[in-house]
Amino acid sequence: MAKVNQNFSNLVPNYLFADIAKKTNEFIKANPDKKLIRLGIGDVTLPLAPVVVEAMKKGCDELGVKETFKGYPDYEGYAFLREAISGYYKSFGADVAADEILVNDGAKSDAGNIGDIFSEDNTVLVTDPVYPVYVDSNIMAGRKILYADASEENGFCAMPDKNVKADMIYLCSPNNPTGACYTRQQLKEWVDYANSMNAVIIYDAAYEAFITEDDVPRSIFEIEGARTCAIEMCSLSKTAGFTGTRCGYTVIPKELELDGTNIYKLWYRRLSTKFNGVSYPVQCAAAAVFTEEGQKQIKVNISYYKENAKIIADTMDELGIKYTGGINSPYIWLKCPNGMGSWEFFDYLLNNIYVVGTPGEGFGKNGKGWFRLTSFGDRENTVEAMERFKNLLKK
């Protein structure tokens, strides 16, 4: 008789955003006349940059001509894209070679799949609050999971405890959901901790393009010692609006070895077995992101979202509500007013001002009493949502 993976029974019944979608859809069905504004899920709303669209069209055209037709792509991505990404890293001082970059269909996929190359006996350390994929994928594998507390007291930047033994460490900076960022000194502490434990850091840099402060690293590979303990994942979803286009990349330094095994080679072996690569037109579009014109155009969109974040943050300031994020991050992580719980506040906003956010409790126990708003919405809707927010909470 076939048997299922019983580790799945240890998962919470529904993914966080599935619960939000269910509640939201029920409200819409019951209130078809209400204008709902979504500031919950971190999906973008601005279109792809023109230079990206043109590059994708050109890639499609090339597939229609025998002389330029492409079949299966390279598993690790075409050299032209990996070289463009390597140049991008060098632009902010991180030394990452093109042959250490592996192109994927988004950081979420690799963040969930990277565990395939690690033993189920490894102990996993995540910060709490935490992006659910880090936890759920390791629950599916049956690994023991430990939590480093990120809280209001430490600015939602959990730091390592030398008395805690961990083998796999998940870090995200700028953080989803809290918007908090590690400084260079803080990240160096994590790197030193990982090296001392012979552990690996799986570093999610999906929001690096929103960083503006000099003391906040764009990549873990700006930190001395990271090349012997870290894997970095990044995505074009928020950087360039690729949430529906799907493209990202993982960096594994060639010298990274664990238990006598080269990690790049191990991941490549897994990749070539389970993944057939990202399509040629999408990789052409991704390469355009890293051109001079591409960087100019995507920064216009990023500035738009950062202004939305400022509008939300200014509203929190006006109302005297505590929050993190909004400076180097597209997320505002706010403390629910009047001692409300996260889901209580979700229902309060949905039923009174028809605004959808994300309950912090869905990201872990330290998210209780906190709430995430995203700046990826339309400007007009963001302004209107904050006006509704003020009218409700000033009462």
N, C-alpha and C positions, 0 to 999 in steps of 0.2 A: 504493500500500500504506500502510495506517495505521501510524504509528510511535509508539512509547511514549516517555515522558520518561525518557531514559537517566540523568538525575540520580538516579533511584531506585536505580540499581545501586551508587551510592556510599554508600548507607545500610548500617548493620550489618544482618545478615539478620533479626533479630528485635528487637522492642521489648523493653526491659529487663524489664518486668513480664510479658511473654509467656513469657520464659525462666524466670522465677521460678514462674509458674503451671505450666509443664510439669514442672519438677523437683518441685514440691509435689504435683501430681496423681500423679506416678509413685510418690512416697513413700506417699501415701494408699492407692493400689492395692496396694502391696506390704505395707503395715502397717495394715490396717483396724481393728486393735484399739488403736492408739495415739491418744491425744488430742492433736491438733495445735492449737497456738495461733499465730495469725497476728498478727504485729506488723510486717508488711512494708508492704503497700500502704496508702496514706493514706486509707482509706475510713472513714466514721463509723459508729458503732454505736447511738447514741442516737436515739430517734424525734424527729420534728419537734415543735416547741413547740406546745402546744394552741392558742394564738392564731393561729398560722400555719395549722393544720389547719382551724380554723373559717373563716378568711378564704378558704381554697381551696374549702371546701364552699359558702360563700355565692356565690363566683364561679361555681361550677358550677350552682347553683340559678338564678342570673341568666341563664345561657345557655339554661335551659329555659323561659323566659318571653319572649314576643314583644317586649314593651316594653323589656326589658333585654338582649335577645340581642345578642351581638357577633360580627362576622365577622372578617376579617383585622385583626390589630392594627396599630398604627402601627409602621413599621419601627424607629424609635428607641426604642419603648416608650411605654406610656401616660403621660400627663403626671402622673397621681397618683403613680406609682412614681418617676419621675425627680425630682419635687419632694421626695418623701420621702428619696431618696438625697442630694439636695442639702442638705437639712436635717441629715442625718447628718454629712456632711462639715463643715458649719459648727459642729457640736457639739464638734469637736476642732481648730477653727481653720483649716481649709482652705476657701478660697473657690472653690467649684465651682458654677456655675449649672446649673439643671435642663436648659437647652438645650445643654449641653456633655456630657450623659450619654447614652449609647446602651446600651440593655438588650440582653443576649445570653443564650445558653443555657449560659453558663459561660465562665470566663476562658480555659480551654484552647483553645476554639474560636477566639476572637479572637487569642490569642497565636500560634496557628498560621496564621491567615488574614491577619493585618495586613500580611504581606509582599506581598500582592497589589497594594498601592498603591505599592510601592517598586520601583525598577529592580533588575534582576538584577546590575547593575554595582556596587551598593553593597557595601562591606566591612562585615561584621558582627563585632561584638565581644561575646563572652559570657564570663562568669566560669566557671572550672573548679575544682570540680565544678559541673555545670549540669543543670537540669531538661531532659530530652531533647527536648521539643517545640521549644525555642528553636533547637536545632541541627538537628534532623531537617527541620523545615519550611524552613529556609534551604538545606540540602543539596538538597532537592527543587527549589528554585528556582535552583540552580546558583550560589549566591553564595559568595564567599570568606569564610571564617570564621577569626577570630583569637581567641586565648584569653588572658584575664587570670588569672594564677595566684592562686587562693585556697588557702591552705595553713595548716598548723598555726602557722607562723611569723607570719602576719598575722591570725590568728584567723578564717581563712576569709572575710575581707572584702577582696577584691581592690580595689586602688585604680588610678585611671587613670595611664597613662604618656603624658606630653605628646609623646613622640617617636613614638607609635603613632597612625596616622591611621585613624579609624573613622567610618562613616556611620550605622550602626544599632547601638545598644547595648542589650543585654538585662540588666536588673537585677531581682533578686527579694529582697525584705526584708520580714519575716523569710524567710530563705532556705530553699528546698527544693532540696537535701536537708539542708544542714548546720545549720539552725536559727540560724545567725549573723545578726546585725542590724547595719545601718549606723546610726551616730550621725548627728545633724544636721550636724555638721562634715564627716563623711565624705561624706554625700550631697551637701552643697554643693560639694565638690570634683568630684564626678561631673557635677553640673549645670553648673558653670563650664567643665569640660572639654568637655561636649557643645555648649554655646553657642560656645565658641572654635573648635570643629571644624565648626560648622553641621550637627551631627549630631542625631539624635533618640534619646531614651531611651525604650525600651518597658519600663515599670515594672510588675512583677507584685506586687500588694499583697494576694494571696489570703489571707494569714495575719495581716493587720493587727489583727484582733479579739483576738489572743492577746498583743498588746503591753501591758506593764504599766509599763515604765520610761520616765520623762519624756524622756530624751535620745534615744529611738528614735522617729522620726516614724511616724505612721500612714499618711501619704500623702506622695508626692513634692511635692505642691502646698502643703505646709507650708514648702517651701524656696524662698527668693527666686531668681527667674530660671527656675524650672521651667516656667512657662507658655509660654515661648518655645522649649522643647526637649523636652517630655515628653508621652507618652501613658501613661495609667495604666489598668491592668486589675485588676478585683477580682471576687470570686466569693462567692456565699452557700453554696457547698458545705461549707466547713469552719466558716464563721461561724454558719450556721444549719442545717446538716445537709442541704443541698440536693444532695448528690452524685447522688441519683436523681431529684430534682425538676427540676434543671437551670435555674439562673438566675444571671446575673452582670451586670457592666456595665463599659463602657469609657468613660473620660473623655478628651476631646480639647478642649483650650482653643480658643476661637474665633480667637485671635490666632496660633495656631501655623501658620507658613508655612515651606515648604521649597522651594527652587528656584522661588520666585515663585508657589507653589500653596498654597491653603488646604487643610490636611490634614483638617479636619472635613468639608468639602464633598466632598473626594475619597473619604474613607471612607464617607460617607453614600451616595455614588453606587454604590460597590461593594456596600454593605449592601443597598440597595434592589433590586439586580440578583440577588443570590445568597441572600438571607435574607428569610423572611416573618414574622419576629418570634416572640416568646415568647407562649404561650397566655395568654388572659385570666385563668383561674383561678390559674395559676402567678404571674402578675404581682400578683394580689390577695394571694396568700400572701407574696410578696416584700415588698410594701408593709407588711404586718403586722409584719415583722421590725423595721422602723424606727420603730414606735410605742413609746410608753413601756413598755407591757406587754410588747411583743415583745422589746425590749432586755433587760428584766428576765428573761424566760424563757430567752432564748438564752444569757445570761450564766451561768445555772445549768449548762447543758450544757458551756459553755466551761470553767467552773471544774472540772467533773468531769474533762475531758480534761487540764487543767493539773495536777490532782492525780495523774492517771496518769503524767504526765511527771515529776513530782517523785518518784514511787515508782521509776521507772526510773533517774532521775538519782541518787537516794540509793543505789541498788544499785551504780551505777558508782563512786560515792564510796567505798563500803564495800570494793569490790574494787580500788580504786586505778587504775581505768581512765580514761584521759583522754577528754574529750568536750566538745562544744559543744551549744548549744541547750537546750531544756527550760525556759527561763524565759519568753521572749517568743515561744516557738514550741512546736508540738506534736511536734516531732521532736527526737530525741537522736542525735547523730552521734558515734559512739564509735570509738576507735582499737582495731583488732583486737588482742587480747592475744597474747602469746608470738610476735610477729612474723608472725602468720598473714596470708595474703592474704584479700581480701574474699570471693571465692567459696569458698575453703577454709574460712573461718569460717562462711559460710552452710551448707555441708554439715555442718560440725562441730555446729552448733546443731540442724539438722534431724534428723540421725541419732542424736544423743545425748540431746537434751532435747525434741525435737519442736516447736521454736519456729522460726517463719519471720520473717526480717528482710529487709533489702534491701542487697545488696552495693554498697559505695561505688564500686567500679570501674565499675559501670554508669552512673555520672554523669560519668565523665571520668577522665583519667589521675591527677589529684590526689585521686581517691577511692580509689586503690589502698591497701589496708591499713586502710580505714575502713568503717564499717557504719552503716546507718540503722535505728533503731527508731521506731515511731510510738506515740503515746499515745492513738490513737483506738479502742483496743480496749475490751472489757468490763473493768470493775474487777477482778472475780474472776479473770479470765484473766490480766490484767496482773500481779496479785500472784503468781499461781501461776507465771507465766513467769519472774518475777524470782527466786522461790525456787529454781526449777530452775537458773537462771543461776548463782546463788550456790553451789548444791551442786556444779555442774559445775566452776566455775572456782576454787573454794577447794581443790580436790583437790591 
